[in-house]
Amino acid sequence: MNETQTFDLQALVRPNIWELKPYSCARDEFKGMAAHVFLDANESPYNGPINRYPDPLQETLKARISQLKGVPERNIFLGNGSDEAIDLVYRVFCRPGVDNVVAIEPTYGMYQVCADINEVEYRPVLLDEHFQLNAQKLLTATDEHTKVIWLCSPNNPTGNDLQREEVAAVIRNFRGIVVVDEAYSDFSDLEPLRFYAHRQPNLIVLNTLSKAWASAGARLGMAFASEEIIGLFNKVKYPYNVNSLTQDYAMQLLSQPEKVERWVNQIRRERENLLPALSELSICQALYPTAANFVLIKVTDADRIYHHLVECGVVVRNRNRVKLCGNCLRITVGTPQENNELLGALRQFK
Ligand SMILES: *Cc1c(COP(=O)(O)O)cnc(C)c1O
């Protein structure tokens, strides 16, 4: 991917955000190591260590994530789930009632919810019947007020990798921001795009601890981007957006990356077992290629099968009312035992 020649970040940022003087918290002002008496933040002296405000820029955790993810620390933003980063993209770049964003459809629902909350026009562009994007079609949907294009690969709820050449063409030819959500990239064979985020001035890549890293309850999301974009996110975020319990927990988890690798390999193996078993079911009309920890299956009657599964105590995601996903269920890969329960319940459906 080439550097975008004419990229002008300031022209994309909301003027009030570009000018914003961020809140300066006690822990920002004092950076020295020598002090041992902290009377600067009106904290309680009791109940340590949770009595102290957390590091607002999560420097220890970022150093660890930098090693594991292969992205320089200064190109990392950490947030309260990737959902925080998604919302920040709107608050940094999109003027309410004026600007718009373009996104693939179908995709992850939060891009539209955050657009609606921020009063930003959301322009969905339908994928083709293989759930692939056409770069030209996306670019045609943009105008001079389009600040952001949302891509998600592997895509949710379809499960497939987006074609790399088309993604690259969007990044190369769009003068605004391109976000690629790689929440599921650990389950894919493609090289993650996050390795390009610090060199490509208009690219933001999202990651999360919620899927492969098995920590949805901890709420930790990541954005990888240029130092300038990370600086804008840091200016707009809540000062203490990642609490100290989560920072400590994540440090512990990330000290055992081999454990996470085992989980991911296990899920990938289970996915390969689950796919043929699903395709042999009489209710299966189509099974779509997946590079994620879930699979999209088209069935004979999604609503009735969904309710049958609920009665058996098995919950999947009914995507019947999503565009291009008529009669589709989205099924997460579970443990071998859970997957067997799912298959047993599906075989009972009449
Ligand atoms: C699950 C998911 C996320 C995770 O969001 P968090 O707020 O980090 O839990 C992000 N993007 C997509 C596409 C997802 O499916």
PDBQT file of the ligand as one rigid body, heavy atoms in Angstrom, charges set to zero:
ROOT
HETATM    1  C1  LIG A 401     -17.412  -8.590  19.002  1.00  0.00    +0.000 C 
HETATM    2  C2  LIG A 401     -16.961  -7.495  18.101  1.00  0.00    +0.000 A 
HETATM    3  C3  LIG A 401     -16.242  -6.419  18.605  1.00  0.00    +0.000 A 
HETATM    4  C4  LIG A 401     -15.888  -6.361  20.062  1.00  0.00    +0.000 C 
HETATM    5  O1  LIG A 401     -16.267  -5.211  20.673  1.00  0.00    +0.000 OA
HETATM    6  P1  LIG A 401     -15.789  -4.954  22.176  1.00  0.00    +0.000 P 
HETATM    7  O2  LIG A 401     -16.429  -3.662  22.496  1.00  0.00    +0.000 OA
HETATM    8  O3  LIG A 401     -14.287  -4.867  22.122  1.00  0.00    +0.000 OA
HETATM    9  O4  LIG A 401     -16.241  -6.112  23.006  1.00  0.00    +0.000 OA
HETATM   10  C5  LIG A 401     -15.814  -5.446  17.740  1.00  0.00    +0.000 A 
HETATM   11  N1  LIG A 401     -16.071  -5.531  16.418  1.00  0.00    +0.000 NA
HETATM   12  C6  LIG A 401     -16.741  -6.558  15.903  1.00  0.00    +0.000 A 
HETATM   13  C7  LIG A 401     -16.971  -6.637  14.450  1.00  0.00    +0.000 C 
HETATM   14  C8  LIG A 401     -17.216  -7.565  16.726  1.00  0.00    +0.000 A 
HETATM   15  O5  LIG A 401     -17.921  -8.584  16.203  1.00  0.00    +0.000 OA
ENDROOT
TORSDOF 0
